[in-house]
Amino acid sequence: MSIRLLIAEHQRLFRQSLRVLLAHERDLIVVAEAADGREAFDLAMRLKPDLVLMDIDMPNLDGVTTTKLLRGCLPNTKVLLLAIHDEDTRIVTALQAGAFGYILTDVDQADLLHIIRAAYRGEHFLSPSMPDHFARQALAAVGQAGGDSHTLLSRLTEREREILACAAAGWSNKEISDHLYVSVDTVKTHLHHIYQKLSVDGRVEAILAFLQTK
């Protein structure tokens, strides 16, 4: 079975290098490339890839925020975040946002390919170069937080989560309606229901509540 991938990386040379590497693997298919977080979100919403390989320091929308948005409305799409540094708090934040892995850019090619396939199967991974004791602590922290991770979103239907994620990504009601093939009035009705369920007064508060969930 083929794994459909979206590469989201703001450095063109590195993005193209990743594509060349993945092109040699018969089971890995790159369906699109994105140069910033907003483009990555838009492409993922349209193409629904199996996995997104994304730079954590993306412009427009950073990698962690984009991960949270994607995991909120595309739960079957896995996300692996690429980073230069192994900062403790960023790693835990990335995993809590829903990333299936935090990979340093100095990772060996063979290890990266293994991690991609493992993440597709639903396994969480950190770069092999990270100390074992920290890797265990980071993954344990995510596991402990998992019970509350979707408490807020569980109040919403799948369609409402998708609309809220699109709103959080900066889409207008018209853009959301075009994407979902519904009327603008239908989008407004869904947003009204979202505000009621989240006990907020409007769009900004709903987006903030969504982004603040772990």
C-alpha positions in Angstrom: 0.0 0.0 0.0 1.3 3.5 -0.9 1.7 6.3 1.6 0.6 9.7 0.3 2.8 12.5 1.7 2.7 16.3 1.8 6.1 18.0 2.3 5.8 21.3 4.1 9.2 23.1 4.3 10.0 26.8 3.8 13.5 26.2 2.6 13.2 25.3 -1.1 16.5 23.3 -1.4 15.7 21.1 1.6 12.1 20.6 0.5 13.3 19.5 -3.0 16.0 17.3 -1.4 13.3 15.5 0.6 11.2 15.0 -2.5 14.1 13.5 -4.3 14.9 11.1 -1.4 11.2 10.0 -1.1 10.9 9.6 -4.9 13.2 6.6 -4.7 10.8 4.7 -2.4 8.1 2.8 -4.3 5.6 2.9 -1.4 6.0 6.7 -0.8 4.2 9.2 -3.0 4.6 12.9 -2.6 1.3 14.5 -3.6 2.3 18.1 -3.0 4.8 20.6 -1.5 4.1 23.6 0.7 6.3 26.6 1.5 4.4 27.9 4.5 1.9 26.7 7.2 -1.2 28.3 5.5 -0.4 26.6 2.2 0.3 23.3 4.0 -3.1 23.5 5.7 -4.9 24.4 2.5 -3.3 21.6 0.5 -3.9 19.0 3.2 -7.5 19.9 3.5 -7.9 19.5 -0.3 -5.7 16.4 -0.8 -6.1 14.6 2.6 -2.6 13.0 2.6 -1.8 10.1 4.8 1.1 11.9 6.3 2.5 15.5 6.4 6.3 16.0 6.8 6.5 19.5 8.1 9.1 22.0 9.3 8.3 23.2 12.9 9.4 26.8 12.0 7.0 27.5 9.1 6.1 31.1 8.2 2.4 32.3 8.3 1.3 29.4 10.5 4.0 27.6 12.5 4.3 23.8 12.5 2.8 23.2 15.9 -0.3 25.4 15.2 -0.7 23.8 11.7 -0.4 20.4 13.3 -3.1 21.2 15.8 -5.4 22.4 13.1 -4.8 19.4 10.9 -5.3 16.9 13.7 -8.5 18.7 14.7 -10.2 18.1 11.3 -8.1 15.4 9.6 -7.6 12.8 12.4 -6.5 10.2 9.9 -3.6 12.4 8.6 -0.4 11.8 10.6 2.1 14.7 11.1 5.9 14.5 11.6 7.6 17.7 12.6 11.2 18.5 11.5 13.4 20.7 13.6 17.0 21.8 13.9 17.1 21.8 17.7 15.9 19.3 20.3 14.4 21.8 22.8 12.6 20.0 25.6 9.5 22.2 25.8 9.0 22.4 22.0 9.2 18.6 21.7 6.5 18.0 24.3 4.3 20.9 22.8 4.7 19.4 19.4 3.6 15.9 20.5 0.7 17.3 22.6 -0.5 19.2 19.5 -0.9 15.8 17.8 2.4 15.2 16.0 3.4 11.6 15.7 7.1 12.5 15.8 9.7 15.2 16.3 12.6 14.6 13.9 15.9 16.5 13.9 17.1 17.5 10.4 20.4 15.6 11.0 18.5 12.3 11.0 20.0 9.5 8.9 18.0 8.9 5.6 17.3 5.3 6.5 16.0 6.3 9.9 13.8 9.0 8.4 12.2 6.5 6.0 11.7 4.0 8.9 10.0 6.8 11.0 7.7 7.8 8.2 6.5 4.2 7.7 6.1 3.7 11.5 4.2 7.0 11.9 1.8 5.9 9.1 1.1 2.8 11.2 0.3 5.0 14.2 3.6 4.8 16.1 5.1 7.8 17.9 8.8 8.5 17.2 11.5 10.9 18.2 14.9 11.3 16.4 17.3 8.4 17.3 19.9 11.0 18.3 17.8 12.1 21.3 18.8 10.7 24.6 16.7 7.6 25.5 15.7 8.9 28.9 14.4 12.2 27.4 12.5 10.4 24.7 10.8 8.2 27.3 9.9 11.3 29.4 8.5 13.2 26.4 6.3 10.4 25.2 5.2 9.7 28.8 4.2 13.4 29.2 2.0 13.2 26.1 0.4 10.0 27.3 -0.4 11.5 30.6 -2.0 14.5 28.9 -3.9 12.4 26.5 -7.0 12.0 28.6 -7.8 15.7 28.4 -6.5 16.3 24.9 -9.8 16.2 23.1 -12.2 17.2 25.9 -13.1 20.4 24.3 -13.3 19.1 20.7 -15.4 16.1 21.7 -18.3 18.5 22.2 -18.2 19.3 18.5 -19.3 17.2 15.5 -16.7 16.2 12.8 -18.1 18.9 10.5 -17.9 21.5 13.3 -14.3 20.6 14.1 -13.4 21.0 10.4 -15.1 24.4 10.2 -13.4 25.7 13.4 -10.0 24.5 12.2 -10.5 26.3 8.8 -11.6 29.5 10.7 -8.5 29.2 12.9 -6.4 28.9 9.8 -7.7 32.3 8.7 -10.3 31.1 6.1 -13.3 33.4 5.5 -16.8 32.0 5.7 -16.9 32.1 1.9 -13.7 30.1 1.6 -15.1 27.5 4.1 -18.3 27.3 2.2 -16.5 26.8 -1.1 -14.3 24.1 0.4 -17.3 22.2 1.9 -19.7 22.8 -1.0 -22.3 24.4 1.3 -23.8 27.8 1.6 -22.3 30.7 3.6 -25.5 30.6 5.7 -24.8 27.0 6.5 -21.3 27.8 7.7 -22.7 30.6 9.9 -25.2 28.2 11.4 -22.4 25.7 12.2 -20.3 28.5 13.8 -23.3 29.6 15.9 -23.6 26.0 17.2 -19.9 25.9 17.9 -20.0 29.1 19.9 -22.9 27.7 22.0 -21.1 24.4 22.6 -17.9 26.0 23.6 -19.7 28.7 25.7 -17.9 31.6 23.9 -19.2 34.8 22.4 -17.8 34.7 19.0 -15.2 33.6 16.4 -12.1 34.9 18.1 -12.9 33.3 21.4 -13.7 30.0 19.7 -10.4 30.0 17.8 -8.5 30.8 20.9 -10.2 28.0 22.8 -9.4 25.6 20.0 -5.7 26.6 19.8 -5.3 26.5 23.6 -6.5 22.9 23.8 -3.7 20.3 24.2 
